[in-house]
Amino acid sequence: MKNYKIMLKTIDDIKVFAAAAAACEDELDLSSGRYVVDAKSIMGIFSLDLSRPITLSVPDGFDGREFLSKIEKLIVTE
């Protein structure tokens, strides 16, 4: 698995992320602390602590250049 830190600050950020994730065929997970949810689930996204960066996990071999380009402004560089 490869991980990215993302920050969903606004409802529009969540809409952009959810639309990009829904169009992706691969399984994607979001985690915050000990909670892990399906990244394609808006209800799951809202159940996480969005006040700080969350972790997006993608499978090994993930070729989601289009997906990552859609969410690039949400990726947090550390």
KAJOJO-V338911 format. One record per residue. N is the residue number from 0. RES is the residue in one letter. PHI is phi as a letter, one per 40 degrees, with the letter a starting at -180 (* if undefined). PSI is psi in whole degrees, -180 to 180 (* if undefined). OMEGA is omega in whole degrees, -180 to 180 (999 if undefined). Layout:
N/RES/PHI/PSI/OMEGA
N/RES/PHI/PSI/OMEGA
This chain:
0/M/*/142/174
1/K/b/141/-177
2/N/b/144/174
3/Y/b/142/173
4/K/c/129/178
5/I/b/157/178
6/M/b/122/178
7/L/b/94/-173
8/K/c/-30/-174
9/T/b/168/176
10/I/c/-37/178
11/D/c/-38/176
12/D/c/-43/-180
13/I/c/-41/178
14/K/c/-45/179
15/V/c/-47/-179
16/F/c/-48/-178
17/A/c/-40/179
18/A/c/-42/179
19/A/c/-42/-180
20/A/c/-41/-179
21/A/c/-32/-179
22/A/c/-11/-178
23/C/c/135/-179
24/E/c/-23/-178
25/D/c/160/175
26/E/c/131/-180
27/L/b/140/179
28/D/b/149/172
29/L/b/140/178
30/S/b/147/176
31/S/a/114/-175
32/G/g/-126/-179
33/R/c/2/-179
34/Y/c/133/177
35/V/b/131/-180
36/V/b/161/174
37/D/c/124/-177
38/A/c/-14/180
39/K/c/-1/-178
40/S/b/112/179
41/I/c/-41/178
42/M/c/-40/177
43/G/c/-42/179
44/I/d/-46/-178
45/F/c/-16/179
46/S/c/-10/-179
47/L/c/162/175
48/D/c/102/-176
49/L/c/8/179
50/S/c/-9/177
51/R/a/168/-178
52/P/d/145/176
53/I/b/164/-176
54/T/b/126/174
55/L/c/123/179
56/S/b/129/179
57/V/b/151/-177
58/P/c/156/174
59/D/d/142/-180
60/G/g/7/-180
61/F/c/123/178
62/D/b/71/-176
63/G/b/48/-179
64/R/d/-41/180
65/E/c/-45/178
66/F/d/-49/-178
67/L/c/-33/178
68/S/c/-31/179
69/K/c/-29/-177
70/I/b/11/-174
71/E/d/-32/180
72/K/c/-14/180
73/L/c/-15/-178
74/I/c/130/-179
75/V/c/127/174
76/T/c/133/-176
77/E/b/*/999
